[in-house]
Every structure is written in C-alpha cells, then in structure tokens.
Amino acid sequence: MSIQEKLNNRPRKIIGSKTPNEIIDSELKFVAHNLLKNSNSCCVRALDAAF
C-alpha cells in the first residue's frame, strides 16, 4: 500500500472520524445525483435504486 493510500484511508478527527476517501465518495455521489435529477427523470429512478 502506498503512502498516499494509507493517508487517504486514515480516519480524521476533524472530518468526523471519516476518511478522506469516504468524504470524496459521498460528495461525488451527491453531485452525480443532483446532475441526473436535473437532466432526466428515468435516470433519477435508476440512480435512486443504485443508492
């Protein structure tokens, strides 16, 4: 495991004991959901089912 992977998978107190990877993953899901929500209703149903 590289140093970068170790650091990005280490929980941080300042972000609620989550890892940086967990934070970026949740942010990307949020953005993707909002983009699809505004573009096409059938895609929203598929995305909601996936999450």
Backbone as numpy.savetxt, mean C-alpha at the origin, in Angstrom:
# Nx Ny Nz CAx CAy CAz Cx Cy Cz
19.93 -11.17 2.49 19.07 -9.99 2.49 19.98 -8.75 2.49
19.66 -7.81 1.63 20.49 -6.60 1.54 20.19 -5.63 2.69
21.07 -4.68 2.87 20.87 -3.66 3.90 19.58 -2.90 3.65
19.32 -2.57 2.39 18.09 -1.84 2.04 16.85 -2.63 2.44
16.83 -3.92 2.15 15.68 -4.75 2.52 15.52 -4.83 4.04
16.63 -4.94 4.75 16.57 -4.99 6.21 15.97 -3.71 6.78
16.42 -2.57 6.26 15.92 -1.29 6.76 14.45 -1.07 6.41
14.05 -1.45 5.20 12.66 -1.24 4.78 11.68 -2.22 5.40
12.19 -3.27 6.01 11.33 -4.24 6.69 11.43 -4.15 8.21
12.12 -3.14 8.71 12.26 -2.93 10.15 11.14 -2.01 10.65
10.36 -2.45 11.64 9.29 -1.59 12.18 9.85 -0.31 12.77
9.11 0.78 12.60 9.54 2.08 13.11 8.51 2.62 14.08
8.98 3.06 15.22 8.09 3.61 16.25 7.35 4.85 15.74
8.04 5.68 14.96 7.47 6.94 14.51 6.30 6.76 13.53
6.23 5.60 12.89 5.10 5.34 11.98 4.21 4.23 12.52
4.07 4.21 13.83 3.14 3.29 14.48 3.57 1.84 14.45
4.84 1.59 14.57 5.41 0.23 14.56 5.14 -0.52 13.27
4.95 0.21 12.21 4.82 -0.40 10.88 6.16 -0.27 10.17
6.31 -1.07 9.13 7.54 -0.98 8.35 7.33 0.02 7.21
8.40 0.60 6.69 8.26 1.48 5.53 7.59 0.77 4.35
7.88 -0.52 4.19 7.23 -1.27 3.10 5.71 -1.35 3.31
5.27 -1.52 4.53 3.83 -1.57 4.81 3.17 -0.22 4.52
3.84 0.86 4.85 3.30 2.19 4.61 3.16 2.46 3.12
4.21 2.18 2.35 4.15 2.45 0.91 3.12 1.55 0.24
2.99 0.32 0.70 1.99 -0.59 0.14 0.58 -0.07 0.36
0.29 0.39 1.57 -1.05 0.91 1.85 -1.33 2.20 1.07
-0.32 3.05 0.91 -0.50 4.28 0.14 -0.75 3.98 -1.33
-0.02 3.03 -1.89 -0.21 2.67 -3.30 -1.59 2.06 -3.54
-2.07 1.24 -2.61 -3.42 0.68 -2.73 -4.47 1.78 -2.67
-4.27 2.75 -1.78 -5.19 3.87 -1.65 -5.26 4.68 -2.95
-4.11 5.00 -3.51 -4.05 5.77 -4.75 -4.68 4.99 -5.90
-4.34 3.71 -6.02 -4.89 2.89 -7.09 -6.40 2.80 -6.98
-6.90 2.64 -5.78 -8.35 2.54 -5.57 -9.04 3.83 -6.00
-8.48 4.97 -5.62 -9.09 6.25 -5.97 -9.01 6.53 -7.46
-7.92 6.15 -8.11 -7.81 6.35 -9.55 -8.85 5.52 -10.30
-8.98 4.26 -9.90 -9.96 3.40 -10.56 -11.38 3.81 -10.24
-11.60 4.26 -9.04 -12.93 4.68 -8.62 -13.44 5.82 -9.50
-12.53 6.72 -9.87 -12.91 7.87 -10.67 -12.94 7.57 -12.16
-12.41 6.41 -12.59 -12.32 6.17 -14.03 -13.36 5.20 -14.56
-13.69 4.14 -13.83 -14.57 3.13 -14.40 -15.21 2.31 -13.27
-16.52 2.25 -13.25 -17.22 1.60 -12.15 -17.00 0.08 -12.13
-16.86 -0.56 -13.30 -16.64 -2.02 -13.29 -15.27 -2.35 -12.70
-14.29 -1.49 -12.90 -12.96 -1.72 -12.34 -12.99 -1.57 -10.82
-13.83 -0.69 -10.33 -13.94 -0.47 -8.89 -14.44 -1.73 -8.21
-15.44 -2.38 -8.81 -15.96 -3.61 -8.23 -14.90 -4.69 -8.17
-14.10 -4.79 -9.23 -13.03 -5.79 -9.26 -11.97 -5.45 -8.22
-11.63 -4.19 -8.09 -10.63 -3.77 -7.11 -11.13 -3.99 -5.69
-12.38 -3.65 -5.43 -12.94 -3.86 -4.09 -12.93 -5.34 -3.73
-13.20 -6.19 -4.69 -13.20 -7.63 -4.43 -11.78 -8.12 -4.13
-10.79 -7.49 -4.74 -9.41 -7.90 -4.52 -8.90 -7.52 -3.14
-9.42 -6.44 -2.57 -8.95 -5.97 -1.27 -9.94 -6.40 -0.23
